Amino acid sequence: MNILFLCTGNSCRSQIAEGWARQLGNEDITVQSAGIEAHGKNPRAIAIMQEAGIDISQQESTRVTEAMLDAADIVVTVCGHADEHCPVLPPGKHKIHWPLEDPARASGSEAEITPVFRASRDDIRQRVQALLSNLPETSGFSS
């Protein structure tokens, strides 16, 4: 089973989703994330995942390729822009859309921004856990 998380810039939401899927999934699941563009990794996303004990600092911010789309069984768009601009998927691919707010757009002090990132992280964790729980038995995932 190959899951691709797709976002606009592959800097925050898709990176968090990739980190959770790697942590919560098993060896039978391949996880990738990519963007319509590549904006680099968001340092707050890295820090907030580190709080949860997950290191996403080595993940890359990449642009989606045809090879990624061909390999994916499931494509999860995590923002409206990526959903609207998602390339046409090859036959047999399953697309899911999660309309997630972008925590990187939060403004104010660190004390005001950090809870927005934590809420996003926790929401994404629940969504990834539900996705993995609903994969076919053949995926080998056990909750």
Buried (B, 14 or more C-beta within 10 A) or exposed (E): BBBBBBBBBBBBBBBBBBBBBBBBBEEEBBBBBBBBBBBEBBEBBBEBBEEBEBEBBEBEBBEBEEEBBEBBBBBBBBBBBBBEBBEEBEEEBEBBBBEBBBBBEBEEEEEEBBEBBBBBBBBBBEBBBEBBEEBEEEBEBEE
